[in-house]
Amino acid sequence: MLSGKDIVVTGLQSWNFGLGSNIANMASLLAKTNRVLFVNYALDRTTLLKRRNDYVIQQYKKSKASKKLSLETVSPGLTIFTPDVILESINQLGPPWLFDYLNKINAKRFGKKIQEAITELKFQDFILFSDSDFYRSFHLPEMLHPFASIYYIRDNMVATDYYRKHGARMERMFIEKSSLVVANSEVLAAYARQFNVHSFDVGQGCDLALYNPGRDLPIPDDFRPAREKYQVCIGYIGALKSIRIDETLLLRIAEAKPGYGFIFIGPEDPVFQKSALHELPNVVFLGRKPENLLPSYLKYFDVAINPQMVNKITHGNYPRKVDEYLAMGTPVVATETETMKIFKNHTYLAKNHQEFIALIDLAIKENATGLIEERKKLATQHTWENNIRRIDDAFNNVFNHPSPTSVH
């Protein structure tokens, strides 16, 4: 595994993002054998106005008030840095030349602050690891002069509205100039390979210490009424975003099974907040929960679901929650997507709402000790340790160091 190195991590998520953060989990593990500087995203003016209670904004204000670098030591090898800088909101600007000009100005502000933190920590010959941040981090390789730059893809960000104007162009160029590209699904790795031959599928990690069905996990108080009322509880854990989660599918399922309780845990976007799901008596929304409490809910689901939309965003998306579901031994019914096919022998995959409804009943009927153990066994292959090991293998592959483990 990567060891004895200095690593600077940038990305789209802050350190305390919650609801599961790949980059936070990876940084924590890397920090056990390396020195890691985790950089919270730089604020732009729009975010500063709209999300005043955001953790990053509070850290930014503290840094400004103290006139000191916001460096928080989480562990001996891990430091969290919040740059006290405001960037211009430019993602919706039309002309590419104007976007590029302002993006470079943003990068200079961002890069200058990161360099101050690097100097303070005395990092040398460091690796720059960027999680999907192809706007703010685009110019960092030239500005910070890392030993190597790794671009990490965990989602098809360019298919979202935010990146619609400049995302495809900027991500392609960032992929091209990166030393190495790693992705959490083969679909995303194949996309990157069009622009950089050093692109690898390194899989996905899961915190098996957290998602361990053998732990003593009492049922949460806010879930208890539904669990006692319904003989069968179907659950979903994760953000309810209409661009990714099929609201119509959920309505049809919940309406077709009035005797089942449907439990949703996670924040809702405006579409879900106004959804007719809220009017159904057998549907319960419990809101966002801290990640360490999620297994307590999952343990008491009869079936866990992943009702994805089928579109460009979800096509290559690796559903981290499915590993977490399986680690607890819970039966899983999900929408069939290209990446979900890797779970086809351990989950129930549906092409439409009729199949989804039928497969929920089949999952309940077939559930047995043998299947539960097989699910848990599959999840043990998807650890963060294995994920980082495959990144190390890819790194060694690119820099011509022999590795005992092959990269797929």
C-alpha positions, -999 to +999 in steps of 0.1 A: +000+000+000+011+036-005+035+044+023+059+071+034+046+097+010+032+132+013-003+135-003-024+166-010-061+158-015-086+182-032-122+175-041-158+184-042-167+173-007-157+188+026-141+167+054-174+163+073-196+158+042-215+129+059-237+102+043-205+085+033-176+102+015-152+081-006-125+107-005-127+112+033-125+074+039-096+071+015-077+100+031-082+085+065-067+052+055-039+068+035-030+089+065-021+057+085+010+052+064+015+087+048+012+123+056-021+136+041-033+172+037-070+171+031-081+204+015-117+215+020-132+230-012-126+267-017-158+287-014-173+306-043-195+337-038-228+318-046-221+292-019-211+318+006-245+335+001-267+304-001-252+281+026-243+304+054-243+276+080-221+253+060-191+237+079-166+251+054-180+286+057-177+285+095-141+273+092-134+300+066-147+327+090-126+314+119-095+315+097-103+350+085-109+362+121-077+346+135-056+356+105-040+321+107-041+291+084-070+269+092-051+236+098-069+210+119-049+179+130-073+149+129-046+122+134-008+121+134-009+117+096-040+137+087-044+175+086-076+192+074-071+226+057-098+252+049-084+279+025-095+314+035-103+324+000-134+332-021-136+322-057-158+337-085-189+317-094-182+310-131-197+277-140-226+292-160-206+316-180-210+310-217-178+318-237-151+292-230-124+319-232-140+339-204-145+308-183-109+298-188-096+333-179-116+335-147-109+299-138-072+306-139-077+335-116-096+313-092-068+287-094-042+312-085-061+322-054-068+286-045-033+274-053-016+301-033-034+291-002-027+254-006+010+263-012+010+281+022-003+250+039+022+228+020+050+250+032+037+251+068+037+213+069+070+210+050+056+186+024+081+175-003+077+156-035+041+152-028+013+135-047-017+156-057-049+135-055-079+153-069-114+139-064-135+149-094-125+186-090-116+195-125-125+232-122-109+244-090-080+220-092-074+222-130-043+244-128-029+230-095-004+205-112+013+234-129+012+257-099+021+234-071+045+211-091+036+178-075+057+147-080+026+131-096-010+140-101-038+115-096-073+122-109-101+102-092-135+097-109-164+083-088-193+098-108-202+111-142-202+147-131-202+162-166-238+149-171-251+172-143-265+207-150-238+224-130-211+211-154-231+212-186-214+242-202-178+235-196-175+201-177-168+177-206-141+199-221-124+206-187-126+171-174-112+157-206-082+181-205-076+173-168-077+136-175-052+141-204-026+159-182-029+137-151-001+112-143-027+086-135-065+083-135-084+060-111-121+053-111-145+033-089-161+015-119-150+000-152-175+022-170-158+054-157-123+039-162-131+031-198-144+066-204-111+081-190-090+056-210-102+075-242-080+104-231-053+088-209-041+052-212-030+053-176-066+049-164-077+021-141-107+007-123-097+005-087-131-005-073-150+008-043-144+005-006-167-001+023-162+003+061-167-032+073-160-022+109-190+001+107-213-021+087-210-053+108-242-071+115-226-087+146-225-054+164-250-047+191-272-021+173-305-013+190-332+000+168-333+038+166-361+055+185-375+073+154-376+040+134-392+019+162-429+030+155-427+020+118-408-013+126-435-022+151-464-012+128-453-030+097-443-067+094-421-058+064-400-027+062-383-017+030-355+009+033-334+033+014-303+051+028-288+080+008-295+114-007-329+116-024-320+135-056-345+133-084-317+133-110-305+100-096-334+084-077-366+074-095-395+091-076-422+077-099-408+041-093-410+046-056-446+059-058-457+029-077-440+005-054-453+021-022-488+023-036-487-013-047-476-025-012-497-005+013-490-032+039-453-026+038-435+002+055-411+023+033-384+040+052-362+067+036-331+080+054-312+110+039-317+145+027-343+153+000-341+177-029-370+200-038-387+174-060-388+148-032-398+174-006-429+180-027-435+144-037-468+126-033-448+100-013-452+122+017-490+117+015-488+079+016-494+065+051-469+037+047-440+060+038-417+074+065-390+101+059-365+102+087-341+127+072-303+129+073-284+108+099-247+107+110-229+080+091-220+061+123-258+056+130-268+044+095-260+007+103-285+008+132-313+016+107-301-008+080-299-037+104-337-036+108-346-034+071-362-065+056-351-054+022-328-025+012-334-008-022-315+012-047-342+027-070-320+046-095-330+065-125-314+051-157-295+080-173-260+092-182-253+100-145-262+066-131-250+045-160-214+042-147-221+052-111-208+027-085-236+025-058-215+025-026-247+020-006-251-015-021-218-027-006-230-013+028-263-031+024-246-064+015-221-061+043-250-062+067-264-093+050-295-074+039-314-085+007-310-059-020-334-050-048-321-024-073-326-009-107-305-027-133-277-004-145-244-013-162-224-011-130-250-029-109-245-059-131-213-067-110-237-075-082-261-096-103-254-128-084-260-113-050-288-088-056-322-087-074-321-064-104-352-049-119-359-032-153-392-017-144-416-011-115-435-044-120-402-064-117-392-042-087-424-051-068-421-088-077-384-090-067-390-074-033-414-102-025-390-128-039-361-113-019-382-117+013-392-152+004-358-165-005-338-149+023-319-175+042-287-179+062-267-191+032-276-161+010-269-137+039-234-151+043-227-149+006-237-112+006-214-105+035-186-124+019-188-103-013-187-071+007-155-082+024-138-080-010-147-043-013-128-029+016-110+005+017-078-014+022-083-033-011-093+000-028-061+017-017-041-014-026-054-012-062-046+025-064-010+016-053-009-011-080-020+014-106+006+039-093+034+013-095+022+003-130+025+038-143+058+046-127+073+012-138+077-003-104+068-040-103+037-049-083+027-083-070-010-076-076-026-070-110-048-041-117-081-047-135 
